[in-house]
Amino acid sequence: MTTTIMVNGLEGVIAADTRLSDVDGERGRLILCGHDVEELALNVSFAEACALFLDTNAAEASAALARGRLLGFDRLSRIGDALDAKDGMDALRAAAAHLPDNAAPLEVVGALATFAAAWSRRQAGQPPIAPDAVAEHATDYLRMVRGSAPPDAARALGAYLVTVIDHGMNASTFTARVVTSTGSDLVSAIVAAIGALKGPLHGGAPGPVLDMLDAIAEPANAEAWLEGELAAGRRLMGMGHRIYRVRDPRAAVLERALGKLEASSVRPSSSGGRLTLARAVERAAEGVLAKRHPERALKANVEFYTAVLLDAVGLPRTLFSPTFAVARAAGWCAHVAEQRTHGRLIRPASRYVGKMPG
Ligand code: COA
């Protein structure tokens, strides 16, 4: 076949048929296994969502996640210095590489939660907390990080995990599919996907979003601060998306989950003020970006309210990207299974623009 198309960044190129998720960037709609993201995120547990993605039932998914959390804990003494890494994604990638080849997909997902929590505690000089095999996954993850899991905070975290479980052919999912397409194993695909998710253009944005909110501090400072960032040639984190030309529907879901958390009595006292500030900064960011890029709609993406939600449930900001991986790993596993069943070696072409010999 002669290659005639060159698409920088592969934008708009369809690389696979999938039953897992559909991203409609014009209308701002995300479908997850036949359900709108709002419907799923605010009504089902992470295990129930995993069951949809991995063709099993909720009880089995929950049991497999728990086995995975225990497997991760059991491995902690055998993963060398993986959790000494300063960056949580580096730690998660190194720890995941130690998982056995025969681990089931949801066991891998469960183990990542234990690794992420243990890394976070190690950074704080605290020992890891053992998993609870009968706890709900989001609840147990929160407890393994913080030592306690208030039900409202655990529910909000669960809504986050479901919201970001899968998202079309995003960069890390594509990475997992490329690795799988070569005939390689699940753990290799997950390790590679963690590496792709680490980048600030993909999963690395929520920590910097919180830094931005801290630096702005007051709604009145937002516009000048944001203009300064753009003038310095920097991107506004949590804004813009490759596919969405309207506001990312996941931002609205997370905002609603935050609203519920705010209405509960156990919310950390800072979250209410932070949500108000975030809304003001979002409006200001939309405004300055519209002036600078009238040709391209740049609206809030999922990372914007991820930062506020994960902070409100009591996760440290260094754990935001690893927590994204803890959720997205389920989507990666489902794509790996789909790729194995229907896929072909993924091998695009390149156009040679170098020197010719002689
Ligand atoms: N802040 C400032 N400018 C932005 C921007 C942002 N957040 N997002 C896009 N732009 C600008 C680019 O600088 C570019 O302008 P130029 O042509 O003058 O250089 C133009 O918009 C198109 O950007 P491009 O990089 O081609 O878009 P993309 O589809 O590749 O980018 C993202 C999508 C998500 C990578 C991009 O919007 C971004 O970097 N956002 C910030 C990081 C982030 O929040 N990531 C999480 C994604 S869920």
Residues whose N, C-alpha, C, O or C-beta is under 5 A from the ligand:
A	BS01	COA	P200 L201 H202 A205 R234 R235 L236 M237 G238 M239 G240 H241 R242 N301 V302 E303
